[in-house]
Amino acid sequence: MSITPELVERDEYGYWAHSELPNSEDSNEIMQWVTDNQLEQRCIYMSEDVGKNTPVFQNYFTHGNPNVSAWMPTEPPGEGWFIGAIYESEDGPVCLWLRSSRYQLKEQFFKAHREAEKTAYEYFCACDIGEERIQAHEIYQRIRTATRIGG
């Protein structure tokens, strides 16, 4: 990944963009940049992130005040996320979260590992006592400990 997190210093209205992010409104250009930098993205819209009765929502959507500096965008689930931009869109303020695509691969790996562990255990339980069950137990133990430090 060629892009790293930067200190988010929002402007007087609460907006900000990463210095490496292309200065473009063309979504295809942004998507190509995300792909080229091996990133994953998530967009969090303020309208969905805060309650309709919150002051920041009321100020922006009801009173037309463009200042969203009170909005603290919710980070998506998972690890490695950092803010790429906080900007205004047709649907209101949005926070573009970015992370290295390796985190998504890591989550997929651990999910597949949990499934393999479960299946190996089910196979072990289904084996009759004897050589096959011993081998199934060894397989289960290797899978079970494969992602443990020192295991």
C-alpha positions as MATLAB code, in Angstrom:
seq = 'MSITPELVERDEYGYWAHSELPNSEDSNEIMQWVTDNQLEQRCIYMSEDVGKNTPVFQNYFTHGNPNVSAWMPTEPPGEGWFIGAIYESEDGPVCLWLRSSRYQLKEQFFKAHREAEKTAYEYFCACDIGEERIQAHEIYQRIRTATRIGG';
ca = [
       0.000    0.000    0.000;
       1.460    3.313   -1.015;
      -0.891    5.501    1.014;
      -0.736    5.815    4.780;
      -2.984    7.544    7.309;
      -2.516   11.255    7.852;
      -3.437   13.527   10.721;
      -6.991   14.699   10.013;
      -7.082   18.480   10.301;
     -10.583   19.472    9.294;
     -11.327   22.935    7.916;
     -13.638   25.445    9.616;
     -16.679   23.598    8.226;
     -15.457   20.133    9.219;
     -14.291   18.905    5.806;
     -10.928   17.368    4.935;
      -9.208   15.251    2.280;
      -6.070   13.104    2.381;
      -3.201   14.755    0.518;
      -2.809   11.727   -1.794;
      -6.494   11.553   -2.770;
      -7.098   12.794   -6.335;
      -8.843   16.159   -6.416;
     -11.702   14.986   -8.608;
     -15.454   14.535   -8.535;
     -15.209   11.696  -11.065;
     -16.093    8.535   -9.125;
     -14.363    6.347  -11.745;
     -11.094    8.204  -11.198;
     -11.403    7.803   -7.424;
     -12.243    4.092   -7.763;
      -9.222    3.579  -10.036;
      -7.022    5.328   -7.467;
      -8.439    3.090   -4.693;
      -7.724   -0.009   -6.804;
      -4.237    1.161   -7.816;
      -3.361    1.711   -4.155;
      -4.752   -1.701   -3.103;
      -7.301   -0.122   -0.795;
     -10.762   -1.004    0.393;
     -13.265    1.794    0.942;
     -16.423    2.397    2.942;
     -18.580    5.506    2.813;
     -20.399    6.595    5.954;
     -23.112    9.183    5.287;
     -23.834   11.619    8.086;
     -27.580   11.239    7.478;
     -27.298    7.536    8.409;
     -24.593    7.940   11.051;
     -26.258   10.430   13.401;
     -29.783   10.679   14.734;
     -32.227   13.076   13.102;
     -32.651   14.905   16.410;
     -28.934   15.618   16.889;
     -27.798   19.235   16.592;
     -25.356   18.497   13.749;
     -28.117   16.819   11.716;
     -30.598   19.617   12.417;
     -28.060   22.343   11.610;
     -27.132   20.796    8.264;
     -30.359   19.275    6.956;
     -32.959   21.570    8.560;
     -31.207   24.921    8.879;
     -28.830   24.604    5.902;
     -25.708   25.281    7.959;
     -22.769   23.667    6.067;
     -20.667   23.303    9.240;
     -20.402   19.620   10.145;
     -17.329   19.894   12.364;
     -19.327   18.426   15.281;
     -19.843   15.188   13.332;
     -17.437   12.425   14.356;
     -17.918    9.729   11.683;
     -18.311    6.173   12.951;
     -15.476    3.869   11.929;
     -16.557    0.771    9.975;
     -16.188   -2.613   11.702;
     -12.829   -4.297   11.385;
      -9.290   -3.103   11.821;
      -7.039   -0.797    9.836;
      -9.512    1.913    8.803;
      -8.428    5.533    8.419;
     -10.190    8.611    7.081;
      -9.573    9.391    3.418;
     -11.915   12.363    3.210;
     -14.897   14.100    4.751;
     -16.768   15.906    2.008;
     -20.146   17.060    0.799;
     -22.120   14.935   -1.657;
     -25.576   15.072   -3.242;
     -26.797   13.067   -0.238;
     -25.134   15.308    2.329;
     -21.827   14.982    4.186;
     -19.970   11.713    3.784;
     -16.833   10.226    5.294;
     -14.683    8.090    3.024;
     -12.920    5.448    5.120;
      -9.960    3.582    3.620;
      -7.826    0.620    4.595;
      -5.347   -1.701    2.990;
      -7.042   -4.566    1.143;
      -4.871   -6.962    3.160;
      -7.214   -6.454    6.132;
     -10.128   -7.759    4.074;
      -8.024  -10.734    3.001;
      -7.063  -11.335    6.632;
     -10.743  -11.320    7.691;
     -11.601  -13.732    4.873;
      -8.724  -15.997    5.898;
      -9.788  -16.121    9.540;
     -13.397  -16.807    8.542;
     -12.261  -19.676    6.294;
      -9.996  -20.939    9.071;
     -12.893  -21.004   11.565;
     -14.979  -22.976    9.048;
     -12.123  -25.419    8.436;
     -11.668  -25.886   12.184;
     -15.381  -26.553   12.655;
     -15.462  -29.025    9.764;
     -12.346  -30.836   10.982;
     -13.898  -31.209   14.427;
     -17.151  -32.541   12.938;
     -15.144  -35.038   10.886;
     -13.184  -36.112   13.986;
     -16.461  -36.682   15.885;
     -17.905  -38.697   13.021;
     -14.953  -41.114   12.836;
     -15.075  -44.469   14.558;
     -12.481  -45.153   17.239;
      -9.300  -46.336   15.606;
      -6.613  -45.183   13.179;
      -8.926  -42.902   11.159;
     -10.056  -41.071   14.312;
      -6.424  -40.645   15.435;
      -5.535  -39.119   12.064;
      -8.641  -36.916   12.144;
      -7.641  -35.705   15.614;
      -4.154  -34.806   14.359;
      -5.644  -32.874   11.433;
      -8.051  -31.068   13.731;
      -5.245  -30.126   16.134;
      -3.061  -28.792   13.313;
      -5.894  -26.677   11.939;
      -6.940  -25.532   15.409;
      -3.469  -24.309   16.305;
      -2.421  -23.048   12.842;
      -3.145  -19.387   13.576;
      -1.967  -19.350   17.172;
       1.318  -17.642   17.967;
       3.991  -20.252   18.570;
       1.561  -22.985   17.535;
];
